[in-house]
Amino acid sequence: MNRHDRYTYRVIWSDEDEMFVGLCAEFGLLSHLDDTPEKAFSGIRDVVAFAVKALDEDGAPIPEPLSTRR
């Protein structure tokens, strides 16, 4: 299992953008717009995976998944 598999994702419709928006609760500043909910979900997962890798390479703290917080 990849680190980014444990995060909390959701997809919503944006009337303003007229597209689906993929979001991740643990990375509140990241999003991904796409034509279908499936593509928005896949896109936000890719964005988060990239962010986790970049943070790890920089030695920066990586957000803990909501599901593992006590």
Backbone atoms as SQL, in Angstrom:
CREATE TABLE atoms (id INTEGER PRIMARY KEY, chain TEXT, resi INTEGER, resn TEXT, atom TEXT, x REAL, y REAL, z REAL);
INSERT INTO atoms VALUES
  (1, 'A', 1, 'MET', 'N', 0.852, -1.190, 0.000),
  (2, 'A', 1, 'MET', 'CA', 0.000, 0.000, 0.000),
  (3, 'A', 1, 'MET', 'C', 0.893, 1.247, 0.000),
  (4, 'A', 2, 'ASN', 'N', 0.547, 2.180, -0.845),
  (5, 'A', 2, 'ASN', 'CA', 1.263, 3.455, -0.888),
  (6, 'A', 2, 'ASN', 'C', 0.794, 4.353, 0.240),
  (7, 'A', 3, 'ARG', 'N', 1.651, 5.266, 0.639),
  (8, 'A', 3, 'ARG', 'CA', 1.281, 6.205, 1.709),
  (9, 'A', 3, 'ARG', 'C', 0.013, 6.975, 1.383),
  (10, 'A', 4, 'HIS', 'N', -0.106, 7.404, 0.135),
  (11, 'A', 4, 'HIS', 'CA', -1.243, 8.255, -0.241),
  (12, 'A', 4, 'HIS', 'C', -2.558, 7.484, -0.323),
  (13, 'A', 5, 'ASP', 'N', -2.514, 6.156, -0.222),
  (14, 'A', 5, 'ASP', 'CA', -3.744, 5.358, -0.262),
  (15, 'A', 5, 'ASP', 'C', -4.605, 5.531, 0.992),
  (16, 'A', 6, 'ARG', 'N', -4.024, 5.986, 2.072),
  (17, 'A', 6, 'ARG', 'CA', -4.754, 6.083, 3.348),
  (18, 'A', 6, 'ARG', 'C', -5.441, 7.431, 3.566),
  (19, 'A', 7, 'TYR', 'N', -5.231, 8.366, 2.665),
  (20, 'A', 7, 'TYR', 'CA', -5.808, 9.695, 2.862),
  (21, 'A', 7, 'TYR', 'C', -7.300, 9.724, 2.539),
  (22, 'A', 8, 'THR', 'N', -7.939, 10.804, 2.945),
  (23, 'A', 8, 'THR', 'CA', -9.383, 10.977, 2.782),
  (24, 'A', 8, 'THR', 'C', -9.648, 11.821, 1.536),
  (25, 'A', 9, 'TYR', 'N', -10.228, 11.192, 0.534),
  (26, 'A', 9, 'TYR', 'CA', -10.496, 11.864, -0.736),
  (27, 'A', 9, 'TYR', 'C', -11.998, 12.054, -0.934),
  (28, 'A', 10, 'ARG', 'N', -12.326, 13.082, -1.707),
  (29, 'A', 10, 'ARG', 'CA', -13.721, 13.265, -2.124),
  (30, 'A', 10, 'ARG', 'C', -13.732, 14.000, -3.448),
  (31, 'A', 11, 'VAL', 'N', -14.838, 13.863, -4.136),
  (32, 'A', 11, 'VAL', 'CA', -15.029, 14.536, -5.418),
  (33, 'A', 11, 'VAL', 'C', -16.341, 15.299, -5.350),
  (34, 'A', 12, 'ILE', 'N', -16.301, 16.546, -5.747),
  (35, 'A', 12, 'ILE', 'CA', -17.500, 17.383, -5.765),
  (36, 'A', 12, 'ILE', 'C', -17.628, 18.041, -7.137),
  (37, 'A', 13, 'TRP', 'N', -18.815, 18.527, -7.422),
  (38, 'A', 13, 'TRP', 'CA', -19.060, 19.284, -8.647),
  (39, 'A', 13, 'TRP', 'C', -18.872, 20.764, -8.351),
  (40, 'A', 14, 'SER', 'N', -18.203, 21.484, -9.240),
  (41, 'A', 14, 'SER', 'CA', -18.023, 22.926, -9.119),
  (42, 'A', 14, 'SER', 'C', -18.859, 23.623, -10.185),
  (43, 'A', 15, 'ASP', 'N', -19.899, 24.339, -9.754),
  (44, 'A', 15, 'ASP', 'CA', -20.691, 25.122, -10.702),
  (45, 'A', 15, 'ASP', 'C', -19.841, 26.212, -11.342),
  (46, 'A', 16, 'GLU', 'N', -18.955, 26.808, -10.555),
  (47, 'A', 16, 'GLU', 'CA', -18.107, 27.888, -11.049),
  (48, 'A', 16, 'GLU', 'C', -17.194, 27.416, -12.187),
  (49, 'A', 17, 'ASP', 'N', -16.570, 26.250, -12.002),
  (50, 'A', 17, 'ASP', 'CA', -15.641, 25.725, -12.998),
  (51, 'A', 17, 'ASP', 'C', -16.317, 24.813, -14.022),
  (52, 'A', 18, 'GLU', 'N', -17.546, 24.380, -13.700),
  (53, 'A', 18, 'GLU', 'CA', -18.286, 23.424, -14.516),
  (54, 'A', 18, 'GLU', 'C', -17.463, 22.159, -14.757),
  (55, 'A', 19, 'MET', 'N', -16.844, 21.716, -13.663),
  (56, 'A', 19, 'MET', 'CA', -16.021, 20.508, -13.686),
  (57, 'A', 19, 'MET', 'C', -16.111, 19.839, -12.322),
  (58, 'A', 20, 'PHE', 'N', -15.650, 18.605, -12.282),
  (59, 'A', 20, 'PHE', 'CA', -15.538, 17.894, -11.010),
  (60, 'A', 20, 'PHE', 'C', -14.217, 18.260, -10.362),
  (61, 'A', 21, 'VAL', 'N', -14.233, 18.345, -9.038),
  (62, 'A', 21, 'VAL', 'CA', -13.042, 18.721, -8.282),
  (63, 'A', 21, 'VAL', 'C', -12.691, 17.590, -7.327),
  (64, 'A', 22, 'GLY', 'N', -11.477, 17.082, -7.447),
  (65, 'A', 22, 'GLY', 'CA', -10.962, 16.094, -6.505),
  (66, 'A', 22, 'GLY', 'C', -10.255, 16.816, -5.373),
  (67, 'A', 23, 'LEU', 'N', -10.548, 16.413, -4.145),
  (68, 'A', 23, 'LEU', 'CA', -9.989, 17.051, -2.959),
  (69, 'A', 23, 'LEU', 'C', -9.433, 16.000, -2.003),
  (70, 'A', 24, 'CYS', 'N', -8.526, 16.418, -1.141),
  (71, 'A', 24, 'CYS', 'CA', -7.975, 15.549, -0.104),
  (72, 'A', 24, 'CYS', 'C', -8.008, 16.315, 1.210),
  (73, 'A', 25, 'ALA', 'N', -8.665, 15.742, 2.219),
  (74, 'A', 25, 'ALA', 'CA', -8.843, 16.431, 3.500),
  (75, 'A', 25, 'ALA', 'C', -7.512, 16.769, 4.166),
  (76, 'A', 26, 'GLU', 'N', -6.544, 15.888, 4.066),
  (77, 'A', 26, 'GLU', 'CA', -5.263, 16.106, 4.738),
  (78, 'A', 26, 'GLU', 'C', -4.373, 17.118, 4.019),
  (79, 'A', 27, 'PHE', 'N', -4.669, 17.390, 2.770),
  (80, 'A', 27, 'PHE', 'CA', -3.930, 18.370, 1.969),
  (81, 'A', 27, 'PHE', 'C', -4.929, 19.402, 1.447),
  (82, 'A', 28, 'GLY', 'N', -5.387, 20.261, 2.322),
  (83, 'A', 28, 'GLY', 'CA', -6.463, 21.189, 2.025),
  (84, 'A', 28, 'GLY', 'C', -6.196, 22.185, 0.908),
  (85, 'A', 29, 'LEU', 'N', -4.946, 22.411, 0.564),
  (86, 'A', 29, 'LEU', 'CA', -4.631, 23.378, -0.487),
  (87, 'A', 29, 'LEU', 'C', -4.520, 22.736, -1.864),
  (88, 'A', 30, 'LEU', 'N', -4.598, 21.413, -1.931),
  (89, 'A', 30, 'LEU', 'CA', -4.466, 20.718, -3.205),
  (90, 'A', 30, 'LEU', 'C', -5.836, 20.360, -3.769),
  (91, 'A', 31, 'SER', 'N', -5.941, 20.389, -5.099),
  (92, 'A', 31, 'SER', 'CA', -7.171, 19.967, -5.769),
  (93, 'A', 31, 'SER', 'C', -6.828, 19.567, -7.195),
  (94, 'A', 32, 'HIS', 'N', -7.791, 18.918, -7.841),
  (95, 'A', 32, 'HIS', 'CA', -7.619, 18.544, -9.244),
  (96, 'A', 32, 'HIS', 'C', -8.966, 18.642, -9.948),
  (97, 'A', 33, 'LEU', 'N', -9.015, 19.421, -11.014),
  (98, 'A', 33, 'LEU', 'CA', -10.230, 19.586, -11.815),
  (99, 'A', 33, 'LEU', 'C', -10.199, 18.632, -13.001),
  (100, 'A', 34, 'ASP', 'N', -11.380, 18.042, -13.304),
  (101, 'A', 34, 'ASP', 'CA', -11.449, 17.177, -14.480),
  (102, 'A', 34, 'ASP', 'C', -12.891, 17.036, -14.947),
  (103, 'A', 35, 'ASP', 'N', -13.060, 16.406, -16.110),
  (104, 'A', 35, 'ASP', 'CA', -14.372, 16.279, -16.752),
  (105, 'A', 35, 'ASP', 'C', -15.288, 15.236, -16.116),
  (106, 'A', 36, 'THR', 'N', -14.708, 14.220, -15.491),
  (107, 'A', 36, 'THR', 'CA', -15.510, 13.157, -14.886),
  (108, 'A', 36, 'THR', 'C', -15.100, 12.978, -13.429),
  (109, 'A', 37, 'PRO', 'N', -15.990, 12.441, -12.599),
  (110, 'A', 37, 'PRO', 'CA', -15.618, 12.214, -11.203),
  (111, 'A', 37, 'PRO', 'C', -14.470, 11.208, -11.079),
  (112, 'A', 38, 'GLU', 'N', -14.431, 10.236, -11.954),
  (113, 'A', 38, 'GLU', 'CA', -13.365, 9.234, -11.906),
  (114, 'A', 38, 'GLU', 'C', -11.997, 9.857, -12.196),
  (115, 'A', 39, 'LYS', 'N', -11.959, 10.738, -13.186),
  (116, 'A', 39, 'LYS', 'CA', -10.704, 11.412, -13.525),
  (117, 'A', 39, 'LYS', 'C', -10.291, 12.392, -12.422),
  (118, 'A', 40, 'ALA', 'N', -11.260, 13.061, -11.814),
  (119, 'A', 40, 'ALA', 'CA', -10.954, 13.980, -10.718),
  (120, 'A', 40, 'ALA', 'C', -10.382, 13.215, -9.527),
  (121, 'A', 41, 'PHE', 'N', -10.944, 12.046, -9.243),
  (122, 'A', 41, 'PHE', 'CA', -10.454, 11.217, -8.140),
  (123, 'A', 41, 'PHE', 'C', -9.035, 10.722, -8.430),
  (124, 'A', 42, 'SER', 'N', -8.834, 10.205, -9.621),
  (125, 'A', 42, 'SER', 'CA', -7.511, 9.720, -10.003),
  (126, 'A', 42, 'SER', 'C', -6.490, 10.856, -9.993),
  (127, 'A', 43, 'GLY', 'N', -6.911, 12.017, -10.479),
  (128, 'A', 43, 'GLY', 'CA', -6.014, 13.170, -10.537),
  (129, 'A', 43, 'GLY', 'C', -5.577, 13.661, -9.171),
  (130, 'A', 44, 'ILE', 'N', -6.503, 13.748, -8.225),
  (131, 'A', 44, 'ILE', 'CA', -6.126, 14.230, -6.894),
  (132, 'A', 44, 'ILE', 'C', -5.221, 13.217, -6.206),
  (133, 'A', 45, 'ARG', 'N', -5.445, 11.943, -6.443),
  (134, 'A', 45, 'ARG', 'CA', -4.555, 10.919, -5.876),
  (135, 'A', 45, 'ARG', 'C', -3.133, 11.081, -6.430),
  (136, 'A', 46, 'ASP', 'N', -3.015, 11.388, -7.713),
  (137, 'A', 46, 'ASP', 'CA', -1.696, 11.609, -8.311),
  (138, 'A', 46, 'ASP', 'C', -1.034, 12.860, -7.733),
  (139, 'A', 47, 'VAL', 'N', -1.810, 13.916, -7.556),
  (140, 'A', 47, 'VAL', 'CA', -1.279, 15.160, -6.992),
  (141, 'A', 47, 'VAL', 'C', -0.776, 14.923, -5.567),
  (142, 'A', 48, 'VAL', 'N', -1.549, 14.210, -4.772),
  (143, 'A', 48, 'VAL', 'CA', -1.152, 13.919, -3.390),
  (144, 'A', 48, 'VAL', 'C', 0.086, 13.013, -3.363),
  (145, 'A', 49, 'ALA', 'N', 0.129, 12.024, -4.233),
  (146, 'A', 49, 'ALA', 'CA', 1.306, 11.146, -4.293),
  (147, 'A', 49, 'ALA', 'C', 2.565, 11.959, -4.601),
  (148, 'A', 50, 'PHE', 'N', 2.459, 12.892, -5.534),
  (149, 'A', 50, 'PHE', 'CA', 3.581, 13.762, -5.868),
  (150, 'A', 50, 'PHE', 'C', 3.975, 14.620, -4.664),
  (151, 'A', 51, 'ALA', 'N', 2.979, 15.170, -3.961),
  (152, 'A', 51, 'ALA', 'CA', 3.253, 16.017, -2.790),
  (153, 'A', 51, 'ALA', 'C', 3.934, 15.221, -1.679),
  (154, 'A', 52, 'VAL', 'N', 3.455, 14.001, -1.429),
  (155, 'A', 52, 'VAL', 'CA', 4.049, 13.164, -0.386),
  (156, 'A', 52, 'VAL', 'C', 5.503, 12.854, -0.739),
  (157, 'A', 53, 'LYS', 'N', 5.751, 12.520, -1.993),
  (158, 'A', 53, 'LYS', 'CA', 7.118, 12.219, -2.426),
  (159, 'A', 53, 'LYS', 'C', 8.026, 13.443, -2.262),
  (160, 'A', 54, 'ALA', 'N', 7.533, 14.607, -2.664),
  (161, 'A', 54, 'ALA', 'CA', 8.324, 15.835, -2.561),
  (162, 'A', 54, 'ALA', 'C', 8.614, 16.184, -1.100),
  (163, 'A', 55, 'LEU', 'N', 7.610, 16.068, -0.242),
  (164, 'A', 55, 'LEU', 'CA', 7.819, 16.341, 1.177),
  (165, 'A', 55, 'LEU', 'C', 8.833, 15.378, 1.775),
  (166, 'A', 56, 'ASP', 'N', 8.713, 14.103, 1.424),
  (167, 'A', 56, 'ASP', 'CA', 9.628, 13.079, 1.922),
  (168, 'A', 56, 'ASP', 'C', 11.060, 13.372, 1.478),
  (169, 'A', 57, 'GLU', 'N', 11.234, 13.712, 0.212),
  (170, 'A', 57, 'GLU', 'CA', 12.571, 14.022, -0.314),
  (171, 'A', 57, 'GLU', 'C', 13.176, 15.245, 0.360),
  (172, 'A', 58, 'ASP', 'N', 12.332, 16.200, 0.745),
  (173, 'A', 58, 'ASP', 'CA', 12.809, 17.420, 1.408),
  (174, 'A', 58, 'ASP', 'C', 12.982, 17.233, 2.911),
  (175, 'A', 59, 'GLY', 'N', 12.572, 16.082, 3.432),
  (176, 'A', 59, 'GLY', 'CA', 12.653, 15.850, 4.875),
  (177, 'A', 59, 'GLY', 'C', 11.615, 16.632, 5.658),
  (178, 'A', 60, 'ALA', 'N', 10.571, 17.067, 4.961),
  (179, 'A', 60, 'ALA', 'CA', 9.504, 17.844, 5.603),
  (180, 'A', 60, 'ALA', 'C', 8.463, 16.900, 6.202),
  (181, 'A', 61, 'PRO', 'N', 7.713, 17.378, 7.195),
  (182, 'A', 61, 'PRO', 'CA', 6.672, 16.529, 7.780),
  (183, 'A', 61, 'PRO', 'C', 5.573, 16.207, 6.763),
  (184, 'A', 62, 'ILE', 'N', 5.104, 14.973, 6.818),
  (185, 'A', 62, 'ILE', 'CA', 4.043, 14.507, 5.935),
  (186, 'A', 62, 'ILE', 'C', 2.775, 14.366, 6.773),
  (187, 'A', 63, 'PRO', 'N', 1.669, 14.954, 6.325),
  (188, 'A', 63, 'PRO', 'CA', 0.435, 14.870, 7.117),
  (189, 'A', 63, 'PRO', 'C', 0.035, 13.428, 7.421),
  (190, 'A', 64, 'GLU', 'N', -0.416, 13.214, 8.638),
  (191, 'A', 64, 'GLU', 'CA', -0.899, 11.903, 9.044),
  (192, 'A', 64, 'GLU', 'C', -2.320, 11.714, 8.518),
  (193, 'A', 65, 'PRO', 'N', -2.622, 10.546, 7.981),
  (194, 'A', 65, 'PRO', 'CA', -4.000, 10.299, 7.510),
  (195, 'A', 65, 'PRO', 'C', -5.010, 10.432, 8.656),
  (196, 'A', 66, 'LEU', 'N', -6.162, 10.961, 8.360),
  (197, 'A', 66, 'LEU', 'CA', -7.204, 11.103, 9.384),
  (198, 'A', 66, 'LEU', 'C', -7.544, 9.759, 10.010),
  (199, 'A', 67, 'SER', 'N', -7.506, 8.697, 9.225),
  (200, 'A', 67, 'SER', 'CA', -7.893, 7.375, 9.712),
  (201, 'A', 67, 'SER', 'C', -6.953, 6.803, 10.760),
  (202, 'A', 68, 'THR', 'N', -5.743, 7.341, 10.865),
  (203, 'A', 68, 'THR', 'CA', -4.792, 6.819, 11.853),
  (204, 'A', 68, 'THR', 'C', -4.591, 7.767, 13.031),
  (205, 'A', 69, 'ARG', 'N', -5.245, 8.902, 13.018),
  (206, 'A', 69, 'ARG', 'CA', -5.101, 9.860, 14.121),
  (207, 'A', 69, 'ARG', 'C', -5.875, 9.377, 15.334),
  (208, 'A', 70, 'ARG', 'N', -5.323, 9.585, 16.485),
  (209, 'A', 70, 'ARG', 'CA', -5.979, 9.196, 17.747),
  (210, 'A', 70, 'ARG', 'C', -6.392, 10.416, 18.514);
